[in-house]
């Protein structure tokens, strides 16, 4: 048994998944329901809940008032990822006629021993499958911290066979001032980890915050871009989220260019806090209608 298979098997065993036999994993491997649309809008729970441990209280209050049906769950706290927490997300989504489409976990980061990070990411993948979706999303730690880009790559190497086996897309998201930030970072990642199940989540505002040319990203990586985060930042070189149209991020140019390349996937509304709660429903309705014509 080679090292990669050993780490994968050990991590699965640590999670107790191996003992489930024909249970959870067998269910996870069953086909997912398909929609007719190839491009759909979605919304992230962070837009409603912010960064706090709110147990999605505001998300389940606000999103049902909006036209969105597809939801990315920002599972950054332990109770979100326990079996009970996953079941609660599933039941509440069904109650409100919402569809989980992605689980975003905490960032890559492994100084020295990667087994904890591999295990964490594998459990996020299992959570996604239990919720009926096939996408997980992670960004990196602060630039040069937690093992740097090398640690991200080493973890992705171990996740690759599991992602292919489970049919889960591992989305690697860029952030300003982060180990995953520049075009060169993605060049290194995709050179080391070549898989249809490992790709980019393109966060347009964060690329602007890092002064990375959005069209160059599309030109170089359009085959690897599997998820697009739509938000607007105040100015180039600064990641400060503002209402759509009040900043400098050309989300339309990115979407139109990606559609020309045959993009299929989600366009995610992710307006990070601080938000004006008094106008939040109005702002998010407006966001939906700004981009709804891209749904195909």
PyMOL commands that set and color helices and strands:
alter all, ss='L'
color gray80, all
select helices_A, chain A and resi 3-15+18-20+24-28+46-49+57-65+78-81+83-95+115-130+148-166+183-192+204-209+214-221+251-260+280-294
alter helices_A, ss='H'
color red, helices_A
select strands_A, chain A and resi 39-44+70-74+99-104+135-138+169-173+198-203+225-230+232-235+238-242+265-269
alter strands_A, ss='S'
color yellow, strands_A
deselect
rebuild
show_as cartoon
